[in-house]
Amino acid sequence: MKIYERVRSYIDAQGIKHLVVAKKTGIPVKTFSAIMCGRRPMYAEELESICNVLGVSASVFCGTTDQSA
């Protein structure tokens, strides 16, 4: 699973609207949508912003930490 897929799955599982995450990160909604659909790469700074909004470490999405731990 790619990082954007993990992020999207996490957001959906938490019941958070993508629009809310986009606005809180400052990432334009169209850009956020393109990232979440895999049409545009996610840059490290964007992942960091998303993680800050979600209150999780980037390692949750990079596969270096077990999310259920």
Salt bridges, closest charged atoms under 4 A:
ASP12 OD1 - HIS18 NE2 2.80
GLU46 OE2 - ARG40 NH2 2.93
